């Protein structure tokens, strides 16, 4: 089922309000953090967490840290750190001087571990990781204690120091918390705290050969930074007892972990592992492919930070996982771009029109509104001449009953120009393809209105052939053909649901001349077609490349495909 949108209820704020009222954290201000692991690019789900964490801190007059939970050197890279910082800034948030890394706290985490060893709450275990998993048991079967669980404090301290000093092979020993091997929560059955792994860390180099696990590092990093509310996605709810146990055993500042439902969007996947597969296996051109749900992909497609923030605010904060339709995000963008995007006419699949009774050497200019939602922007000049281009799909030689656009003997309006009537269809004799329409125009309809009051049922966009600029246009559809591509039977590859039509590249498109100098990163509404974005990497004056960000409106798409509207 869809997540209910539009509700302002926020149970996280209710919890914070209760804490403030009870003085849970004394005089401390509300302090949150956004803690990504730098092992991939951020996606729309992370945007929800970013908006929530930074937004709550701002609302309560507190602070939000940016912390990179970099405890796995095998998958983490500087590239990901840089991309994360760029995305957070682009969304409109500033962590000021509060940029932290879990790797900054390795020494403190090591000392905390020694404290637990001294308290008899942690021990060095010689079981392999696979054996640890086997000894853990299942929901229905209690775990077995490790043969090394009862080592003395002195022996554990000695072995742990030697682990750090690099005396033992990778995977030969771990440090584990000593909790309860029969606990109903499997995560509390003596979880791992440190493991031996000789991997070069992107920040610390080879200074460490033991690395903390996420469960061990996360809560202690929150405590070190003075976080009051550690806001996580719902899958960490089962981890909360372990989060609390570590902090209680150490007797240090204890943040409150709060879980909320992660954001799932229809027709895409939001698993970083799966997104990495799509990139590495060449199903997309990169992390910033406009079809990707990554923030960099959405940015390159033309989404605005304002629309993404509005989307995150609209869907609210829920307690249960669900799927939000991708169209909700599109509607947030449409509302913004309708107000702000300048209009232009562009023909994506050109069909030539010759206006037989229009003088061959004559050129007129029509004043057309830049944006009818903002009259202060004024008008733009659009040239009109004897030879034009219209959309190929706006003409049918043998139209069905409810097709109201151009056809032989039929009259239509050209936007802001004249009425034209199709008199003749010219075809390629070799292929039978329609290559040209020969039409006449009514001079009395200048500006698009008829003085005698006759009506036409369709208005078409167009460009003057002699003045048009050429461009490439990339049409993007959903990356997957099904609503929930991750919901596949065991043994079935989710990639079987990839949409083979998710990208269509159109070359030789024709644009009105005002787009000649369109700057990379500029947004435009191509009339009747949708909102388009000059690709920030591939587009340049003289080599225009536009990504379609979103269609004008969903209902128009359905109607236009059925031929029931001329708009």
C-alpha positions in Angstrom: 0.0 0.0 0.0 1.0 3.6 -0.5 2.4 5.6 2.3 -0.2 8.3 3.2 1.1 11.7 2.1 0.3 15.2 3.3 0.2 14.4 7.0 2.2 16.7 9.3 2.1 14.2 12.2 5.7 13.5 13.3 6.1 11.0 16.1 9.8 11.8 16.3 9.0 15.4 17.4 6.6 14.0 20.0 9.4 12.0 21.5 11.8 15.0 21.5 9.1 17.2 23.0 8.7 14.6 25.9 12.4 14.6 26.5 12.7 18.3 26.6 9.7 18.6 29.0 11.2 15.9 31.3 14.7 17.4 31.1 16.2 14.1 29.7 19.3 15.8 28.5 19.5 18.6 31.0 20.4 21.9 29.4 21.8 20.3 26.2 20.4 21.5 23.0 18.9 19.0 20.6 21.7 17.5 18.6 21.3 15.1 15.7 23.6 13.7 13.0 23.5 12.4 9.5 25.8 9.4 9.5 26.3 7.9 6.0 28.8 5.2 5.3 31.0 6.4 2.4 30.6 3.3 0.3 28.3 4.7 -2.4 26.4 7.7 -3.6 23.4 9.0 -1.7 19.9 8.4 -3.0 16.4 9.8 -2.5 16.0 7.7 0.7 19.0 9.4 2.2 17.5 12.8 1.3 14.6 12.0 3.6 17.1 11.3 6.4 19.1 14.4 5.7 16.0 16.6 5.7 14.7 15.0 8.9 18.0 15.3 10.8 19.0 18.8 9.7 15.4 20.0 9.9 14.8 18.8 13.4 18.0 20.4 14.6 17.0 23.7 13.0 13.4 23.6 14.4 14.6 23.0 17.9 17.5 25.5 17.7 20.1 22.8 17.9 22.8 21.4 15.8 23.2 18.6 13.2 26.6 16.9 12.6 27.7 15.3 9.4 29.6 12.1 10.3 31.0 9.4 8.0 30.7 6.0 9.6 33.8 4.6 8.0 34.4 1.3 9.7 34.8 -0.8 6.6 38.0 0.1 4.7 37.3 -2.5 2.0 34.4 -0.5 0.4 35.0 3.1 1.4 36.5 5.8 -0.8 37.3 9.5 -0.8 35.1 9.8 -4.0 32.1 8.8 -1.9 32.9 11.3 0.9 33.2 14.1 -1.6 29.9 13.2 -3.4 28.1 13.0 -0.1 29.2 16.4 1.0 28.2 17.8 -2.4 24.8 16.3 -2.2 24.1 17.5 1.3 25.1 21.1 0.4 23.1 21.0 -2.8 20.0 20.0 -0.8 20.5 23.2 1.1 22.1 22.1 4.4 25.3 23.2 6.2 27.1 21.3 8.9 29.5 24.2 9.4 32.5 22.9 11.3 30.9 19.7 12.5 32.3 17.3 10.0 33.4 14.1 11.7 34.5 10.5 10.9 34.2 7.4 12.9 37.8 6.8 12.0 38.6 9.9 14.1 37.5 7.9 17.1 39.4 4.6 16.6 41.7 5.2 19.5 38.8 6.1 21.8 36.8 3.0 20.6 39.9 0.9 21.4 40.1 2.3 24.9 36.4 1.8 25.4 36.9 -1.9 24.4 39.7 -2.2 26.9 37.3 -0.9 29.6 34.7 -3.5 28.8 37.4 -6.2 28.9 38.5 -5.1 32.4 34.8 -5.2 33.5 34.6 -8.8 32.2 32.1 -7.7 29.5 34.3 -8.4 26.4 36.7 -11.2 25.4 39.0 -12.3 22.6 37.5 -15.2 20.6 39.4 -17.6 18.4 36.3 -18.8 16.5 36.2 -17.9 12.8 33.4 -15.6 11.6 31.6 -18.6 10.1 31.9 -20.5 13.4 30.6 -17.5 15.3 27.6 -17.5 13.1 27.1 -21.3 13.7 27.5 -20.9 17.4 25.0 -18.1 17.5 22.0 -20.4 17.0 18.6 -19.4 15.6 15.4 -17.8 16.8 14.2 -21.3 17.9 17.6 -22.6 19.1 19.8 -20.9 21.7 23.4 -20.2 20.9 26.5 -22.0 22.3 29.2 -20.3 24.3 32.5 -19.9 22.7 35.3 -22.2 24.1 37.2 -19.0 24.7 34.4 -17.0 26.4 35.9 -17.5 29.9 39.4 -16.3 29.3 40.8 -14.2 32.1 40.8 -10.4 31.9 44.6 -10.4 31.8 44.7 -12.9 28.9 42.1 -10.9 27.0 43.9 -7.6 27.5 47.2 -9.2 26.2 45.5 -10.8 23.2 43.6 -7.7 22.3 46.8 -5.6 22.3 48.6 -8.2 20.2 45.6 -8.1 17.8 46.2 -4.4 17.4 49.9 -4.9 17.0 49.3 -7.2 14.0 50.6 -10.5 15.5 47.7 -12.6 14.2 46.4 -13.4 10.7 43.2 -11.8 9.3 40.1 -13.5 10.6 41.9 -15.6 13.2 40.6 -13.7 16.2 37.8 -11.2 17.1 36.8 -9.2 20.1 33.3 -10.0 21.3 30.9 -8.5 23.8 30.1 -10.9 26.6 26.3 -10.7 27.0 24.0 -13.7 26.7 24.2 -16.6 24.2 20.5 -17.5 24.9 19.1 -14.0 24.5 16.0 -14.0 22.2 17.5 -11.1 20.3 20.3 -12.7 18.3 22.2 -9.5 18.1 22.9 -9.7 21.8 24.4 -13.2 21.6 28.0 -12.0 22.1 28.3 -9.7 19.1 31.6 -8.8 17.4 33.2 -5.6 18.3 36.6 -5.7 16.5 37.9 -8.0 13.7 41.4 -8.3 12.2 41.4 -7.0 8.7 44.5 -5.8 6.9 43.0 -3.3 4.5 44.4 0.1 3.8 41.9 2.7 5.1 41.3 5.7 2.8 42.0 8.1 5.7 44.1 6.2 8.2 46.2 4.3 5.8 47.8 1.2 7.4 47.7 2.6 10.9 45.2 0.0 12.0 44.8 -3.7 11.3 41.8 -4.1 13.5 38.5 -2.4 12.7 35.4 -1.8 14.8 32.1 -3.2 13.7 29.3 -0.8 12.9 27.2 -1.9 16.0 30.1 -1.3 18.3 31.2 2.1 16.8 27.8 3.7 16.1 26.5 4.4 19.6 29.8 5.3 21.0 30.4 7.8 18.2 27.0 9.3 18.9 28.0 9.6 22.6 31.4 11.2 21.9 29.7 13.9 19.8 27.0 14.6 22.4 24.2 13.5 20.1 20.8 13.6 21.9 18.7 11.9 19.3 20.1 9.2 17.1 17.5 8.9 14.3 17.8 5.7 12.3 15.7 3.8 9.8 13.5 1.0 10.9 15.8 -1.9 10.3 17.9 -0.7 13.2 15.1 -1.1 15.7 16.3 -4.6 16.6 19.8 -3.1 17.1 18.6 -0.6 19.7 19.0 -3.0 22.7 22.6 -3.5 21.8 23.1 0.2 21.2 21.8 0.8 24.8 23.7 -2.1 26.3 27.1 -0.8 25.2 26.4 2.8 26.4 25.1 1.5 29.7 28.0 -0.7 30.4 30.4 2.2 29.7 28.4 4.6 31.7 28.8 7.4 29.2 26.5 10.0 27.6 23.5 8.0 26.3 21.6 9.3 23.2 18.1 8.1 22.4 17.9 6.0 19.3 14.6 6.5 17.4 13.6 4.5 14.3 11.5 5.7 11.4 10.4 4.0 8.2 12.8 4.2 5.4 11.7 5.8 2.1 10.9 3.3 -0.7 9.9 4.8 -4.1 8.1 2.9 -6.7 9.8 1.5 -9.9 13.3 1.7 -8.5 15.6 0.1 -5.9 17.3 2.0 -3.1 19.8 -0.6 -2.0 23.3 0.7 -2.4 24.5 -2.8 -3.2 22.0 -3.1 -6.0 22.7 0.5 -7.3 26.4 -0.4 -7.3 25.6 -3.5 -9.4 23.7 -1.4 -11.9 26.7 0.9 -12.3 29.4 -1.7 -12.4 27.6 -4.0 -14.8 26.9 -1.1 -17.2 23.1 -1.0 -17.0 23.4 2.7 -16.3 26.1 5.2 -17.3 27.2 5.9 -13.7 26.0 7.0 -10.3 24.7 10.3 -11.8 22.8 8.6 -14.7 19.5 10.6 -14.8 17.5 7.4 -14.4 19.2 6.6 -11.1 17.4 7.5 -7.8 20.7 8.9 -6.5 20.7 12.6 -5.5 23.4 13.2 -8.2 21.2 11.4 -10.8 18.1 13.4 -9.8 20.3 16.6 -9.9 21.5 15.8 -13.4 18.0 15.0 -14.6 16.9 18.4 -13.5 15.2 18.0 -10.2 15.6 20.9 -7.8 16.6 20.8 -4.1 13.4 22.7 -3.3 11.3 20.0 -4.9 13.1 17.2 -3.1 12.7 19.0 0.3 9.0 19.6 -0.5 8.6 15.9 -1.3 10.3 14.8 2.0 8.1 17.2 3.9 5.0 16.0 2.1 5.4 12.3 2.8 6.1 12.9 6.5 7.7 10.5 9.0 6.1 7.1 9.3 6.5 4.2 11.6 5.9 1.4 9.1 7.6 0.7 5.8 5.6 1.3 2.6 6.1 2.5 -1.0 5.6 6.0 -2.2 4.6 6.4 -5.8 7.4 8.1 -7.9 4.7 10.4 -9.2 4.5 12.2 -5.9 8.0 13.5 -6.3 7.2 14.4 -9.9 4.2 16.5 -8.8 6.4 18.4 -6.3 8.7 19.3 -9.1 5.9 20.2 -11.6 4.4 22.7 -9.1 7.7 24.5 -8.8 8.7 24.5 -12.5 5.3 25.6 -13.6 6.0 28.8 -11.7 9.6 29.3 -12.6 10.6 27.6 -15.9 10.6 29.8 -19.0 8.6 28.4 -22.0 10.0 27.4 -25.3 8.9 25.5 -28.4 10.8 22.4 -29.4 10.0 19.7 -31.9 11.5 16.3 -30.9 10.5 14.2 -34.0 10.4 16.8 -36.8 8.0 16.6 -39.7 8.4 19.4 -42.3 5.5 21.7 -43.2 5.5 24.0 -46.2 3.0 26.8 -46.0 2.2 27.1 -49.7 0.6 30.6 -49.6 3.1 32.2 -47.3 5.7 34.3 -49.1 9.0 32.4 -49.5 11.2 35.4 -48.4 9.0 36.6 -45.6 9.8 36.2 -41.8 7.5 37.4 -39.0 8.1 37.5 -35.3 5.5 36.7 -32.8 5.6 37.9 -29.2 5.0 34.9 -27.0 4.9 34.9 -23.2 8.0 33.6 -21.4 5.9 32.2 -18.6 2.2 32.8 -18.3 2.4 32.2 -14.5 4.8 35.2 -14.1 3.7 38.0 -16.4 6.5 40.2 -15.2 9.0 38.2 -17.3 7.4 39.6 -20.4 7.6 38.0 -23.9 10.1 36.4 -26.2 10.4 36.8 -30.0 9.6 33.6 -32.0 10.2 33.8 -35.8 7.7 32.3 -38.3 8.5 31.5 -42.0 7.2 29.5 -45.0 8.9 26.2 -43.9 8.2 24.9 -40.4 8.6 21.8 -38.3 5.8 20.2 -36.2 5.8 17.0 -34.2 5.5 13.9 -36.4 2.9 12.4 -33.9 0.7 15.5 -34.4 -0.2 14.3 -37.9 -2.1 11.2 -39.0 -3.0 10.5 -42.6 -6.0 8.3 -41.6 -6.9 9.5 -38.1 -9.2 7.6 -35.7 -12.4 9.2 -34.6 -11.0 11.1 -31.5 -7.7 12.3 -33.0 -8.1 16.1 -33.2 -4.7 17.1 -34.5 -3.6 17.7 -38.1 -4.9 15.4 -40.8 -5.6 15.9 -44.6 -8.2 18.6 -45.1 -8.2 19.5 -41.4 -7.4 22.9 -39.9 -5.5 23.4 -36.6 -3.9 26.3 -34.8 -0.2 26.9 -34.6 0.6 28.2 -31.1 0.5 32.1 -31.1 0.7 32.1 -35.0 -1.9 31.1 -37.6 -4.5 28.5 -38.5 -3.1 26.1 -41.1 -4.9 23.5 -43.2 -3.3 20.4 -44.6 -3.7 20.2 -48.4 -1.2 17.6 -49.5 0.9 14.8 -48.1 4.3 14.1 -49.6 5.9 10.7 -49.2 9.2 9.1 -49.9 8.6 7.0 -53.0 11.0 4.3 -51.8 9.8 3.8 -48.3 6.3 5.4 -48.2 7.3 7.4 -45.2 5.7 10.8 -44.9 8.4 13.4 -45.4 6.5 16.7 -45.9 3.1 18.3 -45.4 1.9 21.0 -47.7 -0.5 23.4 -46.0 -2.1 26.7 -46.4 -2.6 29.4 -43.8 -5.3 31.9 -43.1 -3.7 35.4 -42.8 -6.8 36.6 -40.8 -5.9 34.3 -37.9 -2.7 36.0 -37.0 -2.0 35.5 -33.3 -4.0 32.3 -33.3 -7.6 33.6 -33.2 -10.2 33.6 -36.0 -12.1 36.9 -36.6 -15.1 35.0 -37.9 -15.4 32.9 -34.7 -14.6 29.5 -36.2 -13.1 27.0 -33.9 -10.4 24.4 -34.2 -9.9 21.5 -31.8 -6.2 21.4 -31.6 -3.2 23.8 -31.0 0.2 22.6 -32.1 3.7 23.8 -31.2 6.1 24.4 -34.1 9.5 26.0 -35.0 10.6 27.8 -38.1 12.9 25.6 -40.1 15.2 28.3 -41.2 15.8 29.6 -37.6 15.7 26.4 -35.6 18.7 25.2 -33.6 19.4 21.5 -33.5 19.7 19.5 -30.3 19.8 16.1 -28.7 17.1 15.2 -26.3 17.2 12.3 -23.9 13.8 10.9 -22.7 14.0 9.0 -19.4 11.4 6.6 -18.1 11.3 4.6 -14.9 14.3 2.3 -14.5 12.1 -0.7 -13.8 8.9 -2.0 -15.3 7.3 -3.1 -12.0 6.2 -1.1 -9.0 8.4 -3.0 -6.5 11.4 -4.4 -8.4 13.0 -5.7 -5.2 10.0 -8.0 -4.5 11.0 -11.0 -6.6 10.9 -14.8 -5.7 14.0 -16.3 -4.2 16.5 -17.2 -7.0 15.1 -14.6 -9.4 17.4 -11.6 -10.3 15.7 -8.3 -9.7 17.4 -7.0 -12.9 15.0 -9.0 -15.0 12.5 -6.2 -14.3 14.8 -3.5 -15.8 12.9 -1.3 -18.3 14.5 -1.7 -21.8 12.8 1.6 -22.7 14.1 3.6 -19.8 16.2 5.8 -22.1 15.5 7.0 -25.6 18.0 9.4 -27.3 16.6 11.6 -30.0 19.0 13.4 -32.3 18.1 16.1 -34.8 15.5 17.7 -32.6 14.6 21.3 -33.5 14.3 24.2 -31.0 13.2 27.8 -31.3 16.3 30.0 -31.7 16.0 31.5 -28.2 17.5 28.2 -26.9 20.7 28.6 -28.9 22.6 29.8 -26.0 20.9 27.8 -23.3 23.3 27.4 -20.4 24.2 24.0 -19.0 22.0 23.5 -16.0 19.1 25.7 -17.2 15.5 24.5 -17.0 12.8 25.0 -19.6 9.3 24.0 -20.3 9.0 22.7 -23.8 5.4 23.5 -24.6 3.2 20.5 -24.7 6.1 18.2 -24.0 7.3 18.6 -20.5 10.1 20.1 -18.4 13.7 19.8 -19.7 17.1 20.4 -18.3 20.2 21.3 -20.3 22.6 18.5 -19.3 25.3 20.1 -17.0 28.0 17.7 -18.4 27.2 17.1 -22.0 25.5 20.3 -23.1 27.1 23.5 -24.3 26.2 26.3 -26.7 26.4 24.8 -30.2 26.0 21.3 -28.8 22.7 21.3 -27.0 21.7 18.2 -25.0 18.5 18.2 -22.9 17.3 15.7 -20.4 13.5 15.4 -20.0 13.0 15.9 -16.3 9.3 15.2 -16.1 6.2 15.4 -18.3 3.8 18.2 -17.9 1.1 16.2 -16.1 0.2 12.6 -15.9 -3.3 12.9 -17.2 -2.0 14.7 -20.3 0.3 11.8 -21.1 -2.6 9.4 -21.0 -4.8 11.6 -23.1 -2.1 12.5 -25.7 -1.3 8.9 -26.3 -4.9 8.2 -27.0 -5.2 11.2 -29.3 -8.0 12.8 -27.3 -6.3 16.2 -26.9 -4.5 18.6 -29.1 -2.6 20.2 -26.2 
